[in-house]
Amino acid sequence: MTNQYFELWEGLLMPVYLIVILGIAYFIAPQKERRLFMTALSLRLAAALAFVSIYLFYYQGGDTIAYYQTAKPFALLFYDQPLSAIQALYSDYSIENNMRFTEKTGFPLQYIYSDNQTFTVSRIVAHLLLISFNSYLISSLILAAISFVGPWKLYILFNDLLNNKRIAAIAALFIPSVLFWGTGISKDTITMTSATYLVYGLYFTFSKKEYKLSHIIGMVIALYFILTIKPYIFLALTPGIILWLISDPVSRLKSNFLRRFSIPLIAVFSSILFVLLIQQLDSVLGNYSTDQILDKAVTTQEDLKQDYYGGNSFDIGEVSPTVGGVLAKVPIATLYGLYAPTLLQINNIVMILSALENTFLLFLTLRLFATLKFGKIFRLSLDHPFLLFSIIFSLLLAFSIGFTTPNYGAMIRFKIPLIPFFVFYLMSMTELIKKSSSKR
């Protein structure tokens, strides 16, 4: 495995690429934030190296290698027949397209190539291979650097909202599991970056009224990747986004009475708008459409409990594919999605990092609730629409993952989009309560 996917020349060439990446980063980094920018990017590149090492030498394979294996034949075909490679890369799987490949180029893995969700990852990687001499290691580093745009933009958003660089940096840039699972060649890296950039674009376009073409283009690309690769993230994002964008102008009203009176109306209107939007997107959501999502959830949960996943799973009990059956599992599924695995549930070295992090999340949660100001927490959430979005998105995604993914290994990866927002919510609420108490 190591000889096939890693060769000595890649290790020798890697420092050259790192110097180029860090050199470019130094010149494009904001001058006032250059030290933080370079530190965060360097940690991200280190995390990408750790990701590559784990999958090459510990797991000895995995989805990330499969994406690379599928992308490489396209890159090799491009050298001989550029037009043919482009046609195959930008069209759907077909027997005709598959016949373009030869023994010389190798053949894409059919189960990756024929699935648009997985092939989208390989399609992106194929471009990176053209500038990395078909190296899995170097293309991973390039992807880690490019995808840094998402976390950095999220840091800018968090800092603009709270004016607290420490909290913004911790939440957006320095969470270990997000660094590790959100840097390598995977669905999670692409969807994590897409989700964070989408939220950033919405904030500065609609809340800050900064109408820029770059924001629009970035949001369209981000939305495309989310809907194509992991539509359930879109389903978790949308309710909170709708509520946030509708509540934002209302939260600026000076009258407390008008703000409070508007809350139930906003909630009802947001719910109706969400349902209408999802119905319009049924054809795009595929297995996550309204008439299939419950069956999909139950089927996925049963599959991930099987022995071929190494017994690294948990059980929330029997689930029926009905609304009542799902609602009954909301509390336990959400708790698993937010705080599992714990230090008592780890069974391999990779889970230790996540278990320690989940302990930190539990500490932040208990610290917030230890204030015993539940009414204050509720009112502050309503008065800060973005924080309201953050907790709604975190809870919805945590529930969906805890409900459909009773496998710790998969759940650790799937939950990374929610962690920055959940950490930011918990730390921000604690900070806001402290400030409001000190003013009395």
Backbone torsions as a table, in degrees:
resi	resn	phi	psi	omega
1	MET	NA	-46.4	-177.7
2	THR	-67.8	-37.3	178.8
3	ASN	-67.9	-33.5	-176.3
4	GLN	-76.1	-35.3	-173.9
5	TYR	-113.3	-0.6	176.2
6	PHE	-147.6	127.6	178.3
7	GLU	-125.0	162.4	-174.1
8	LEU	-58.9	-38.3	-177.3
9	TRP	-62.0	-29.4	178.9
10	GLU	-66.4	-41.7	177.7
11	GLY	-65.5	-35.3	179.0
12	LEU	-72.6	-33.1	-178.6
13	LEU	-82.8	-22.5	-176.0
14	MET	-54.5	-44.9	179.7
15	PRO	-58.9	-32.2	178.9
16	VAL	-64.1	-45.9	179.5
17	TYR	-65.9	-38.6	178.8
18	LEU	-63.8	-40.5	178.3
19	ILE	-63.7	-43.2	179.4
20	VAL	-63.8	-46.8	-179.1
21	ILE	-60.6	-49.3	-178.1
22	LEU	-69.1	-31.8	176.8
23	GLY	-65.8	-46.0	176.8
24	ILE	-62.0	-43.3	-179.3
25	ALA	-60.5	-39.0	-178.6
26	TYR	-61.8	-38.8	-177.7
27	PHE	-79.1	-27.2	-179.2
28	ILE	-94.5	-10.9	-178.8
29	ALA	-67.0	141.5	174.8
30	PRO	-59.8	132.6	-173.2
31	GLN	-57.8	-41.6	-177.5
32	LYS	-74.6	-19.1	-177.8
33	GLU	-115.8	15.8	-171.5
34	ARG	-60.1	-42.5	-177.9
35	ARG	-62.9	-46.1	178.8
36	LEU	-64.2	-43.3	-179.6
37	PHE	-58.2	-48.9	-177.2
38	MET	-69.1	-37.8	178.0
39	THR	-64.0	-47.6	-178.9
40	ALA	-63.6	-42.5	179.5
41	LEU	-66.1	-40.7	179.0
42	SER	-62.1	-42.1	176.6
43	LEU	-64.1	-36.0	178.8
44	ARG	-65.6	-42.4	178.0
45	LEU	-65.5	-38.8	176.2
46	ALA	-63.5	-39.2	178.0
47	ALA	-65.2	-37.7	177.6
48	ALA	-63.3	-40.0	177.1
49	LEU	-64.2	-39.9	177.2
50	ALA	-64.7	-41.1	178.6
51	PHE	-60.1	-48.0	179.1
52	VAL	-60.9	-44.7	-178.1
53	SER	-63.4	-43.2	179.7
54	ILE	-61.2	-45.2	-176.2
55	TYR	-75.4	-28.2	178.7
56	LEU	-81.8	-41.7	-169.8
57	PHE	-108.2	-22.0	179.9
58	TYR	-100.9	-58.9	177.6
59	TYR	-76.0	-28.4	-177.3
60	GLN	54.0	50.4	178.1
61	GLY	138.6	-165.4	179.3
62	GLY	128.8	-179.8	-178.0
63	ASP	-58.5	-37.8	-177.5
64	THR	-60.1	-38.4	177.1
65	ILE	-70.2	-36.5	179.1
66	ALA	-64.2	-39.7	177.5
67	TYR	-63.0	-40.7	178.5
68	TYR	-65.7	-44.9	179.4
69	GLN	-59.5	-36.0	-179.6
70	THR	-76.2	-33.6	-178.5
71	ALA	-75.9	-34.2	-172.9
72	LYS	-59.6	-43.6	178.3
73	PRO	-58.8	-31.9	177.7
74	PHE	-67.5	-40.8	178.7
75	ALA	-65.6	-43.2	179.3
76	LEU	-66.7	-37.7	177.3
77	LEU	-65.6	-33.4	-179.5
78	PHE	-62.5	-35.2	-179.9
79	TYR	-65.3	-34.1	-178.2
80	ASP	-93.5	-42.0	-175.7
81	GLN	-137.4	80.0	-175.1
82	PRO	-55.2	-46.5	-177.8
83	LEU	-63.3	-42.6	179.8
84	SER	-64.2	-39.5	179.4
85	ALA	-65.7	-41.6	179.3
86	ILE	-64.7	-42.1	179.0
87	GLN	-62.9	-41.4	-179.9
88	ALA	-70.4	-38.0	-176.0
89	LEU	-69.9	-34.2	-174.8
90	TYR	-104.7	18.5	173.6
91	SER	-129.0	166.3	-177.8
92	ASP	-72.9	164.0	178.3
93	TYR	-61.6	137.7	174.5
94	SER	-157.0	160.8	177.9
95	ILE	-61.1	-38.8	179.5
96	GLU	-61.4	-44.8	178.5
97	ASN	-65.9	-39.5	-179.3
98	ASN	-64.8	-27.8	-179.3
99	MET	-75.5	-7.5	177.3
100	ARG	-71.3	-22.6	-176.2
101	PHE	-87.6	154.1	-177.4
102	THR	-130.6	177.5	176.0
103	GLU	-61.3	-29.7	-179.4
104	LYS	-68.0	-42.8	-179.2
105	THR	-83.4	-25.0	-170.7
106	GLY	83.7	170.1	-175.6
107	PHE	-119.9	139.6	176.1
108	PRO	-62.9	150.5	174.4
109	LEU	-68.1	123.5	-171.1
110	GLN	-63.7	-37.1	-177.3
111	TYR	-69.2	-23.1	173.9
112	ILE	-83.3	-46.9	-175.5
113	TYR	-64.1	-35.5	-175.2
114	SER	-84.5	-7.4	179.3
115	ASP	-108.1	117.7	-174.5
116	ASN	-62.7	-32.4	179.7
117	GLN	-64.2	-49.7	-178.3
118	THR	-75.1	-36.3	-177.5
119	PHE	-68.3	-26.4	176.6
120	THR	-59.8	-37.7	176.9
121	VAL	-65.1	-47.3	179.4
122	SER	-64.3	-33.7	178.2
123	ARG	-62.3	-40.3	177.4
124	ILE	-67.7	-44.7	-177.8
125	VAL	-63.3	-34.5	-179.8
126	ALA	-57.7	-37.4	177.5
127	HIS	-66.0	-39.1	-178.7
128	LEU	-68.6	-33.0	-179.5
129	LEU	-65.0	-28.8	-179.9
130	LEU	-67.4	-21.6	-179.9
131	ILE	-113.0	12.2	-178.8
132	SER	-131.0	16.7	-179.7
133	PHE	57.3	36.4	177.9
134	ASN	61.5	27.7	-178.6
135	SER	-90.4	126.6	175.6
136	TYR	-63.9	-43.8	-179.5
137	LEU	-61.5	-52.2	-174.8
138	ILE	-69.8	-38.6	177.6
139	SER	-64.7	-31.3	175.9
140	SER	-65.0	-41.6	178.3
141	LEU	-65.3	-40.6	179.2
142	ILE	-64.1	-43.7	178.6
143	LEU	-63.1	-40.0	178.7
144	ALA	-61.3	-39.7	-179.9
145	ALA	-69.6	-45.9	-179.0
146	ILE	-64.2	-42.6	-176.5
147	SER	-74.2	-5.0	175.2
148	PHE	-63.7	-18.7	-179.9
149	VAL	-57.6	-37.0	-178.5
150	GLY	-65.1	-58.8	178.7
151	PRO	-58.8	-37.5	-179.7
152	TRP	-66.5	-42.7	177.1
153	LYS	-63.2	-35.5	178.4
154	LEU	-67.0	-38.4	175.2
155	TYR	-59.3	-44.7	179.0
156	ILE	-59.3	-43.4	179.3
157	LEU	-62.5	-52.5	-177.8
158	PHE	-57.9	-43.8	-178.5
159	ASN	-67.7	-38.3	178.0
160	ASP	-64.7	-35.9	-175.5
161	LEU	-76.3	-42.9	-173.2
162	LEU	-107.0	-18.3	-175.6
163	ASN	56.4	45.6	178.7
164	ASN	-139.6	99.5	-175.2
165	LYS	-64.9	-33.7	-178.4
166	ARG	-63.3	-51.4	-179.9
167	ILE	-64.8	-42.6	-179.6
168	ALA	-60.9	-42.6	-178.0
169	ALA	-69.2	-43.2	179.0
170	ILE	-60.5	-49.4	-175.3
171	ALA	-68.1	-40.3	-172.3
172	ALA	-94.2	-28.6	-168.0
173	LEU	-119.2	-24.6	-167.3
174	PHE	-122.2	25.1	176.0
175	ILE	-85.4	119.4	-171.9
176	PRO	-54.7	-48.2	-176.1
177	SER	-66.5	-34.1	177.7
178	VAL	-68.5	-39.7	176.5
179	LEU	-61.3	-44.9	-175.5
180	PHE	-73.4	-54.7	-173.8
181	TRP	-81.4	-12.0	-177.9
182	GLY	-107.2	25.6	-178.3
183	THR	-125.4	-27.1	-175.0
184	GLY	-82.5	-175.8	177.1
185	ILE	-76.7	101.9	-177.0
186	SER	-164.6	165.0	172.7
187	LYS	-60.2	-38.2	-172.6
188	ASP	-65.1	-38.3	178.3
189	THR	-62.3	-45.1	-176.2
190	ILE	-70.7	-44.4	-177.8
191	THR	-73.3	-33.1	176.6
192	MET	-62.9	-48.6	178.6
193	THR	-62.1	-41.7	-179.0
194	SER	-64.1	-44.5	-179.3
195	ALA	-63.6	-43.8	-178.6
196	THR	-68.3	-38.8	178.9
197	TYR	-70.0	-36.4	177.8
198	LEU	-59.9	-45.8	179.6
199	VAL	-64.8	-41.5	176.9
200	TYR	-59.0	-47.8	-179.3
201	GLY	-62.2	-41.1	178.8
202	LEU	-64.5	-40.7	-178.4
203	TYR	-63.1	-50.8	-175.5
204	PHE	-77.6	-20.4	177.4
205	THR	-81.6	-47.8	-172.4
206	PHE	-98.7	-35.8	179.8
207	SER	-84.6	-39.6	-178.5
208	LYS	-98.1	-6.5	177.4
209	LYS	60.1	36.6	176.4
210	GLU	-99.1	94.2	-175.0
211	TYR	-88.2	98.0	-178.6
212	LYS	-121.9	140.6	178.7
213	LEU	-62.0	-36.1	-179.6
214	SER	-62.3	-36.4	177.2
215	HIS	-64.9	-45.0	-178.4
216	ILE	-62.4	-48.3	-179.5
217	ILE	-62.0	-44.1	179.5
218	GLY	-61.4	-41.7	-179.9
219	MET	-67.1	-38.6	179.0
220	VAL	-63.8	-45.7	178.6
221	ILE	-63.0	-44.5	179.8
222	ALA	-61.3	-44.6	-179.8
223	LEU	-64.0	-37.5	178.2
224	TYR	-61.5	-46.8	-178.3
225	PHE	-66.0	-39.6	179.4
226	ILE	-63.6	-49.0	-178.4
227	LEU	-66.9	-33.0	-177.6
228	THR	-78.4	-41.0	-172.0
229	ILE	-94.7	-47.7	-178.1
230	LYS	-140.6	82.2	-176.8
231	PRO	-60.5	-26.0	-178.1
232	TYR	-65.5	-25.2	175.5
233	ILE	-66.0	-38.3	175.9
234	PHE	-61.6	-41.8	180.0
235	LEU	-64.0	-35.5	179.3
236	ALA	-75.9	-33.0	-179.3
237	LEU	-73.2	-40.5	-166.0
238	THR	-61.1	-47.3	-179.1
239	PRO	-57.3	-45.6	-179.8
240	GLY	-66.5	-38.5	178.9
241	ILE	-63.3	-45.4	179.7
242	ILE	-60.6	-47.1	-179.2
243	LEU	-64.0	-40.9	179.0
244	TRP	-62.0	-51.5	-175.4
245	LEU	-68.5	-31.4	177.9
246	ILE	-77.4	-37.3	-177.4
247	SER	-75.9	-25.7	-172.7
248	ASP	-55.4	-51.7	178.9
249	PRO	-67.0	-31.3	179.6
250	VAL	-67.7	-36.0	-178.1
251	SER	-65.7	-17.0	-179.0
252	ARG	-86.1	-7.1	179.0
253	LEU	-65.8	141.5	-178.4
254	LYS	-77.8	-24.5	-176.9
255	SER	-82.5	118.6	176.2
256	ASN	-62.0	-37.0	-179.4
257	PHE	-61.3	-45.8	-179.7
258	LEU	-65.9	-38.4	179.2
259	ARG	-63.9	-47.2	-178.7
260	ARG	-67.8	-37.3	-179.4
261	PHE	-66.3	-30.0	-176.9
262	SER	-78.2	-19.0	-173.1
263	ILE	-57.3	-54.0	-179.4
264	PRO	-63.4	-34.9	178.5
265	LEU	-65.4	-41.5	178.7
266	ILE	-64.4	-42.0	-179.1
267	ALA	-61.9	-45.0	179.9
268	VAL	-65.6	-46.4	-179.2
269	PHE	-63.0	-40.2	179.6
270	SER	-64.4	-40.6	179.3
271	SER	-63.5	-44.7	179.4
272	ILE	-62.9	-44.3	-179.4
273	LEU	-63.1	-39.1	179.2
274	PHE	-63.8	-46.7	-179.5
275	VAL	-61.0	-45.3	179.7
276	LEU	-62.6	-40.5	-179.7
277	LEU	-64.8	-45.3	-179.0
278	ILE	-64.4	-38.1	177.9
279	GLN	-63.5	-36.7	178.9
280	GLN	-70.8	-24.5	-176.9
281	LEU	-101.7	12.6	-177.9
282	ASP	-53.0	-42.6	-177.2
283	SER	-67.9	-29.2	180.0
284	VAL	-80.3	-34.1	-174.7
285	LEU	-76.2	-18.8	176.0
286	GLY	60.4	-120.1	-178.8
287	ASN	-65.4	-11.6	179.7
288	TYR	-101.0	13.9	176.7
289	SER	-71.1	165.5	-171.3
290	THR	-61.8	-30.0	-176.8
291	ASP	-91.2	-1.3	-178.1
292	GLN	-125.0	-14.4	-168.0
293	ILE	-64.5	-37.4	-179.6
294	LEU	-67.1	-45.0	177.3
295	ASP	-62.8	-39.5	178.6
296	LYS	-61.3	-43.6	-178.3
297	ALA	-63.2	-47.0	-178.8
298	VAL	-65.7	-41.8	179.7
299	THR	-62.8	-44.7	180.0
300	THR	-63.1	-40.9	-179.7
301	GLN	-63.5	-44.4	179.7
302	GLU	-64.2	-37.3	-179.9
303	ASP	-65.4	-44.8	-174.9
304	LEU	-73.8	-5.1	174.8
305	LYS	-87.0	-10.4	-171.5
306	GLN	-67.3	158.6	-175.3
307	ASP	-64.5	-26.6	-176.4
308	TYR	-71.6	-2.3	172.6
309	TYR	-94.9	9.9	172.3
310	GLY	83.8	14.2	178.7
311	GLY	68.6	13.9	-176.9
312	ASN	-89.3	59.6	-170.9
313	SER	-139.5	171.3	175.9
314	PHE	-134.4	167.8	-173.9
315	ASP	-131.3	122.5	177.3
316	ILE	-94.9	8.3	179.0
317	GLY	97.4	174.9	-179.8
318	GLU	-66.8	139.5	-178.6
319	VAL	-128.1	130.8	175.1
320	SER	-98.6	143.3	-177.4
321	PRO	-77.3	57.4	177.2
322	THR	-129.5	162.6	179.2
323	VAL	-60.6	-43.2	178.8
324	GLY	-63.3	-41.5	179.4
325	GLY	-63.1	-37.5	179.0
326	VAL	-70.9	-47.4	-177.9
327	LEU	-59.6	-32.9	-179.5
328	ALA	-65.8	-22.2	-177.4
329	LYS	-99.9	3.9	-177.4
330	VAL	-58.3	-50.0	-176.4
331	PRO	-61.6	-52.6	-175.2
332	ILE	-68.2	-38.6	-179.9
333	ALA	-65.7	-39.7	-179.9
334	THR	-67.3	-40.7	178.0
335	LEU	-62.5	-43.3	176.5
336	TYR	-63.1	-42.9	-178.3
337	GLY	-63.3	-30.8	-179.0
338	LEU	-88.5	-41.5	-165.8
339	TYR	-120.8	-0.5	179.6
340	ALA	-100.0	149.4	-1.2
341	PRO	-80.1	153.0	176.0
342	THR	-94.6	175.8	179.1
343	LEU	-63.2	-20.9	179.2
344	LEU	-85.3	-7.0	-173.9
345	GLN	-113.8	0.2	-176.5
346	ILE	-75.1	143.3	176.6
347	ASN	-136.3	9.6	172.4
348	ASN	-155.0	167.1	-172.6
349	ILE	-64.9	-32.0	-177.7
350	VAL	-67.6	-30.2	-177.9
351	MET	-76.4	-17.3	-177.8
352	ILE	-60.2	-44.5	-179.3
353	LEU	-57.8	-46.7	-178.7
354	SER	-68.1	-39.0	-179.6
355	ALA	-64.0	-41.5	176.4
356	LEU	-63.3	-40.7	179.7
357	GLU	-66.0	-40.8	178.7
358	ASN	-65.4	-32.2	174.6
359	THR	-63.9	-39.7	176.9
360	PHE	-63.9	-42.2	178.1
361	LEU	-62.7	-40.7	178.6
362	LEU	-65.2	-39.5	177.2
363	PHE	-61.1	-45.7	179.0
364	LEU	-62.0	-38.6	179.6
365	THR	-65.8	-48.1	-179.2
366	LEU	-65.5	-35.9	178.5
367	ARG	-63.7	-39.2	178.4
368	LEU	-67.1	-46.2	-178.1
369	PHE	-73.9	-17.5	177.6
370	ALA	-68.6	-16.0	176.1
371	THR	-67.7	-20.2	179.4
372	LEU	59.6	25.0	179.6
373	LYS	-112.0	63.9	-174.7
374	PHE	-64.5	-37.4	177.5
375	GLY	-64.6	-39.5	178.4
376	LYS	-65.0	-41.8	177.9
377	ILE	-59.9	-44.5	-179.2
378	PHE	-64.8	-45.7	-178.0
379	ARG	-66.3	-41.8	179.0
380	LEU	-64.2	-36.6	177.1
381	SER	-62.5	-42.3	179.9
382	LEU	-70.1	-32.3	-178.3
383	ASP	-80.8	-12.5	179.6
384	HIS	-123.3	88.8	-173.5
385	PRO	-53.9	-35.1	-179.7
386	PHE	-69.2	-37.9	176.3
387	LEU	-65.3	-36.1	176.2
388	LEU	-62.7	-43.9	175.5
389	PHE	-59.5	-43.8	-175.9
390	SER	-59.7	-44.4	-177.6
391	ILE	-75.7	-34.9	177.7
392	ILE	-64.8	-46.9	178.1
393	PHE	-61.2	-44.4	-179.4
394	SER	-60.5	-45.8	-177.8
395	LEU	-69.3	-41.6	-179.8
396	LEU	-65.1	-45.2	-179.5
397	LEU	-69.6	-38.1	177.5
398	ALA	-60.9	-44.0	178.5
399	PHE	-62.9	-47.7	-176.7
400	SER	-62.7	-36.8	178.8
401	ILE	-73.9	-45.1	178.6
402	GLY	-63.3	-30.9	-178.6
403	PHE	-79.5	-39.2	-173.2
404	THR	-102.4	-8.8	-171.5
405	THR	-129.8	72.5	-179.3
406	PRO	-79.8	41.6	179.0
407	ASN	-132.2	118.1	-174.0
408	TYR	-59.2	-42.6	-177.7
409	GLY	-58.9	-44.1	178.9
410	ALA	-72.5	-40.6	-175.7
411	MET	-63.4	-37.9	179.7
412	ILE	-57.0	-41.0	-179.3
413	ARG	-75.0	-42.3	-173.6
414	PHE	-67.2	-26.1	-173.1
415	LYS	-86.9	-4.7	-173.6
416	ILE	-61.1	-29.6	178.2
417	PRO	-63.4	-28.8	-176.5
418	LEU	-83.0	-25.4	-170.2
419	ILE	-60.3	-47.3	178.8
420	PRO	-58.1	-40.2	-177.9
421	PHE	-71.3	-37.6	179.2
422	PHE	-68.0	-44.7	177.8
423	VAL	-62.2	-44.1	-179.8
424	PHE	-62.4	-41.9	178.9
425	TYR	-61.6	-49.6	-176.5
426	LEU	-63.8	-44.3	-178.6
427	MET	-71.9	-37.4	179.8
428	SER	-67.5	-43.6	-179.9
429	MET	-63.0	-41.6	177.6
430	THR	-61.4	-42.4	179.8
431	GLU	-66.0	-43.0	-179.3
432	LEU	-65.2	-38.4	178.4
433	ILE	-66.5	-40.0	177.3
434	LYS	-61.6	-44.4	-178.9
435	LYS	-64.9	-41.5	-179.1
436	SER	-68.2	-32.5	179.2
437	SER	-73.5	-34.6	-178.7
438	SER	-71.2	-22.1	-179.5
439	LYS	-78.1	-14.0	-177.2
440	ARG	-80.5	NA	NA
